[in-house]
Amino acid sequence: MKSLLATLALTTALTLPGLAMARPVSMTTTLNNYGGDGAYLALYVTDASGAYVGSLWMAGGKSKYYEHLTDWYRATGGDTAQVNGITGASVGAGRTFEITLDLADALFDAGYTLHIDAAVEDMRDSPNEVAIPLTTSGAGTPVNGRRYVAQFAYDM
């Protein structure tokens, strides 16, 4: 039941911010200059037990590459209807991008984790490239990725 309520809070905050307590959260990701094609990225949330709660955003428009976002794909079966926003372009090596989403207040300081899966054509996939607890005290604190993400931070 808790997971269902969290999913509803996440979904409601992303689609109908006026109906749930939510706040704008800016997410900034800087990619390493890894020398390859643009990266496909999936941002999603899990609860305290590691169960998938919902997808926030995805970079890359060709669905044939989504299976390489392995942890996200395993959790969703590749169902892009679960993603609030999909950009048509992958993110270039060495580039920085920022997105702002309205996230439910209930997701912060309650054991939820934001994950980023990354994949680059003709290079190794990087599931769980970034995993960062969603806490109010963690806002503005950058974390390093494992392979393609040089740095990720969120701010409220």
C-alpha positions in Angstrom: 0.0 0.0 0.0 2.9 2.4 0.9 4.4 1.9 -2.6 1.0 2.5 -4.2 0.6 5.8 -2.3 4.2 6.8 -3.2 3.5 6.1 -6.8 0.3 8.1 -6.7 2.1 11.0 -4.9 4.9 10.9 -7.6 2.5 10.7 -10.5 0.2 13.3 -9.1 3.1 15.7 -8.4 4.4 15.3 -11.9 1.1 15.6 -13.7 -1.1 17.7 -11.4 1.1 19.7 -9.1 -1.8 21.7 -7.8 -3.4 18.6 -6.2 -0.4 17.5 -4.2 2.2 19.1 -2.0 5.1 19.4 -4.5 8.2 21.5 -5.1 10.2 22.3 -8.2 13.4 20.3 -8.2 16.2 21.2 -10.7 18.5 18.3 -11.7 21.9 19.1 -13.2 23.9 16.4 -14.9 27.4 16.8 -16.4 28.7 14.0 -18.6 32.3 13.0 -18.8 34.0 13.5 -22.2 34.1 9.7 -22.8 34.7 10.0 -26.5 31.6 8.3 -27.9 28.1 9.0 -29.1 25.5 10.7 -27.0 24.2 8.9 -23.9 20.7 7.6 -23.3 19.7 8.3 -19.7 16.7 7.2 -17.6 15.9 8.9 -14.3 13.7 6.9 -12.0 12.8 6.5 -8.3 12.8 3.4 -6.0 11.5 3.1 -2.5 13.4 2.2 0.7 13.2 -1.6 -0.2 14.5 -0.9 -3.7 11.2 -1.4 -5.4 10.5 0.7 -8.5 8.2 3.6 -7.9 8.2 5.6 -11.1 10.1 7.2 -14.0 10.9 10.9 -14.1 12.6 11.6 -17.4 14.5 10.0 -20.3 17.0 11.3 -22.8 17.0 9.7 -26.2 14.2 9.0 -28.6 15.0 5.7 -30.3 13.2 3.0 -28.4 15.5 0.2 -29.8 18.2 1.5 -27.3 16.0 1.5 -24.2 16.7 -2.1 -23.4 20.3 -1.0 -22.7 19.1 1.1 -19.8 19.0 -2.3 -18.1 17.8 -1.6 -14.5 15.1 0.8 -15.7 14.1 -1.6 -18.5 13.9 -4.5 -16.1 11.7 -2.5 -13.7 9.3 -1.2 -16.4 9.5 -3.7 -19.2 10.5 -0.8 -21.4 7.1 0.9 -21.0 7.7 4.5 -22.0 4.2 5.5 -21.0 5.6 5.5 -17.4 8.0 8.3 -18.3 6.9 11.8 -17.6 9.2 13.3 -20.2 11.3 12.0 -23.1 13.6 14.2 -25.0 14.2 13.2 -28.6 18.0 13.6 -28.3 20.6 11.7 -26.4 23.0 13.8 -24.3 26.4 14.5 -25.8 29.7 13.6 -24.2 31.1 16.5 -22.1 27.8 18.3 -22.0 25.8 19.6 -19.1 22.0 19.7 -19.0 19.4 20.7 -16.5 15.8 19.7 -16.1 13.3 21.0 -13.6 10.4 18.8 -12.4 7.7 19.2 -9.7 8.3 16.3 -7.2 6.0 15.4 -4.4 7.3 16.5 -0.9 6.5 13.0 0.3 9.5 11.7 -1.8 12.0 13.6 0.4 13.5 12.2 3.6 11.3 9.1 3.3 13.8 6.5 2.0 13.4 7.1 -1.7 16.4 7.0 -4.1 16.8 8.6 -7.5 18.6 6.5 -10.0 20.2 7.2 -13.4 20.8 4.4 -15.9 23.1 5.3 -18.8 23.9 3.7 -22.1 26.1 4.8 -25.1 26.1 3.1 -28.5 29.1 0.8 -29.0 30.2 1.3 -25.4 29.4 -0.5 -22.1 26.0 0.0 -20.5 26.0 1.6 -17.1 23.0 0.6 -15.0 22.7 2.4 -11.7 25.2 5.0 -13.0 24.0 7.3 -10.2 22.0 6.4 -7.1 21.3 9.3 -4.7 18.9 9.3 -1.7 16.2 12.0 -2.0 16.8 14.1 1.1 16.4 17.8 1.8 19.9 17.9 3.2 21.3 16.3 0.1 20.0 19.1 -2.1 22.9 21.0 -3.8 25.4 18.2 -3.0 27.0 16.8 -6.2 27.7 13.1 -6.5 30.0 11.4 -9.1 28.7 8.9 -11.5 30.3 5.5 -12.2 31.2 5.8 -15.9 29.5 8.4 -18.1 28.2 10.9 -15.6 30.9 13.2 -14.2 28.6 14.8 -11.7 24.9 15.0 -10.8 23.1 17.2 -8.3 19.6 18.2 -7.5 18.4 21.5 -5.9 15.2 22.8 -4.5 
